[in-house]
Amino acid sequence: MLKVEEAGGGYIRISRVDLSKSEQISNIIDKIGSKLSQSVADVYLNEFLRYNVIDKNESDMIKIAISDKSLAKAPNDIRDFIRADIFKSMIVNLI
């Protein structure tokens, strides 16, 4: 599975490690935290695609669900919190 690490300099490093399915999900959820920006979500999705964790259609659906357009009615100051919850829920259900 993928190990997600926040590295210095504003980037996220995702590397392949052998984990059980529950450890995989737990690792992803822990690293995402309680809020998630659109740009960081895009990095996660691109890496998940790269490592075949999800496919292109799944990635596109998640992008739509967590986009600023989809969250337009939510106040700006809580969008990243809502985005994180939606993202984590969708990933858990896909893996």
Buried (B, 14 or more C-beta within 10 A) or exposed (E): BBBBEEEEEEEBEBEEEEBEEEEBBEBBBEBBEEBBBBEBBBBBBEBBBEEEBBEEEBBEBBBEBBEEEBBEEBEEEEBBBBBBBBBBEBBEEBB
